[in-house]
Amino acid sequence: MVEEVIREVAPDADSTDIDLISDLPWPSDARAALTAIASATGAREGETAVVLDLTDERQREWFITLVPHTISAEIWGPTRSGVSFSASDTGSAIGWQLPAERWEKVRARLRHRGIDPDTAVQSAT
């Protein structure tokens, strides 16, 4: 579910950052993403506020892979866009804001994937 929200928020990202820190051991897919980020950006595990370009499909996938495991990840759209995403506490606290019509797009993609969209709630904007 979180990946669909990120895919909807990403095109509007004015700023994005992710901490390469986890409270738990990184799973193998996250380790691969950390290695790829290090190769592409020079950032290393343990760094905070690492900027990724979510218009780049590879970097967006790395971001999606790390979100459930990092202590912090954020996406902010332009001021007053009504677009934002935040994850913290090793994926246990996740929130987002999308305009109502964009949230409906996410819900439709979730239904298409066989995921009940009512398992996540967003306040209408």
Secondary structure by P-SEA (a helix, b strand, c coil): caaaaaaaacccccbbbbbccccccccaaaaaaaaaaaacccccccccccccccccaaaaaaaaaacccccccccccccccccccccccccccccccccaaaaaaaaaaaaaacccccccccccc
